[in-house]
Amino acid sequence: MSFLNLEGVSKYYGDFGALIDMTLSVERGEFISLLGPSGCGKTTTLQAIAGLIAVTRGRMTLDGRDITHLPVNQRGLGIVFQSYALFPHMTVAENVSFGLEMRKTPKHERDARVMQMLQLVHLDALAARYPRELSGGQRQRVAIARALVIAPPVLLLDEPLSNLDAKLREEMQFELRRIQRKVGTTTIMVTHDQAEALSISDRVVVMEAGRATQVDAPYRLYEHPKSEFISGFVGKTNLLAGTVARSAAGEEAVLGAGQRVRVDAAGFTDGAAVTVCLRPEKLFFTDEAGGTLAGRVEERFFLGSQWLYRVSSPLGELEVSCANDGSVPVAEHAEVHLAWADDVARLVAKAP
């Protein structure tokens, strides 16, 4: 049996389902991210696990123990809120020590564990400072240390990086993963940032309208999305309407203007209406006109490490992402040809 299990967990407010039949198994030491737009149910899931809200139905077990109806203080979980919720009148060390004091841990053991945790998050030199004297990243690490010092079986993170600026946020997401791997605590994080979820998670749970729509490893989630929503929410994508066509040449999708794309059509019947997903970075410009797609560059955007182009074509407007290798970029309004490898197009069922 997995370490943490949710079986058909639901939360209704009247007729509105904030969380619907959530079933999830989390292994000990795993880092799971709940990913989705606002209102999709990810925070409700976290609050249900924490015991902050009562579930309407379903069952939750932790290490074989039923925690479905246990109050928050009997679950013993570590929680880091979006605002960090540090006590402003306490020093860093006092903030981290607070949970141990509530558990009546002896002072000598408490002091040793606090210092050990502050060393882990690289804040031992700032133990006597107050939260107002810290940067955003330092406050975030204090909140993590305070949650981890009680040695919780599960660490719950509610968008812990959302208050940081872009550069610090990127630095801290890798720091967070480093800390989690060092301690080995099972961790569940809520985020709406797909890059954050993909970069540091063992698995990602994509949520939509209160339901988990795909649970997968980051690479598989990105390369093999199960729906139009997932393919568009997890990274950029070009969504093209097509029809499945099987022939001696193999499985293809026929797009607008008769353009054919090689696909894996397993699970789809011949002639089925489908959506073809082509990631922008899988498209490239080519000098060869034969067998490629003609287009015209309408706009280009410099993103530092890459160029993003918007290209009009017989299939509609396509986004094309090219690495910035230092060469001269393709000019706006240039006539171009696009190509892609045979195995990069993905099929998902057409949205109703």
Stockholm file with secondary structure:
# STOCKHOLM 1.0

chainA/1-352         MSFLNLEGVSKYYGDFGALIDMTLSVERGEFISLLGPSGCGKTTTLQAIAGLIAVTRGRMTLDGRDITHLPVNQRGLGIVFQSYALFPHMTVAENVSFGLEMRKTPKHERDARVMQMLQLVHLDALAARYPRELSGGQRQRVAIARALVIAPPVLLLDEPLSNLDAKLREEMQFELRRIQRKVGTTTIMVTHDQAEALSISDRVVVMEAGRATQVDAPYRLYEHPKSEFISGFVGKTNLLAGTVARSAAGEEAVLGAGQRVRVDAAGFTDGAAVTVCLRPEKLFFTDEAGGTLAGRVEERFFLGSQWLYRVSSPLGELEVSCANDGSVPVAEHAEVHLAWADDVARLVAKAP
#=GR chainA/1-352 SS CCSEEEEEEEEEETTEEEEEEEEEEECTTCEEEEECSTTSSHHHHHHHHHTSSCCSEEEEEETTEECTTCCHHHHCCEEECTTCCCCTTSCHHHHHHHHHHHTTCCHHHHHHHHHHHHHHTTCGGGTTCCGGGSCHHHHHHHHHHHHHTTCCSEEEEESTTTTSCHHHHHHHHHHHHHHHHHHTCEEEEEESCHHHHHHHCSEEEEEETTEEEEEECHHHHHHSCSSHHHHHHSSCCEEEEEEEEEETTEEEEECGGGCEEECCCTTCCTTCEEEEEECGGGEEECSCCTTSEEEEEEEEEECSSEEEEEEEETTEEEEEEEECCSSCCCCTTCEEEEEECTTCCEEEECCC
#=GC SS_cons         CCSEEEEEEEEEETTEEEEEEEEEEECTTCEEEEECSTTSSHHHHHHHHHTSSCCSEEEEEETTEECTTCCHHHHCCEEECTTCCCCTTSCHHHHHHHHHHHTTCCHHHHHHHHHHHHHHTTCGGGTTCCGGGSCHHHHHHHHHHHHHTTCCSEEEEESTTTTSCHHHHHHHHHHHHHHHHHHTCEEEEEESCHHHHHHHCSEEEEEETTEEEEEECHHHHHHSCSSHHHHHHSSCCEEEEEEEEEETTEEEEECGGGCEEECCCTTCCTTCEEEEEECGGGEEECSCCTTSEEEEEEEEEECSSEEEEEEEETTEEEEEEEECCSSCCCCTTCEEEEEECTTCCEEEECCC
//
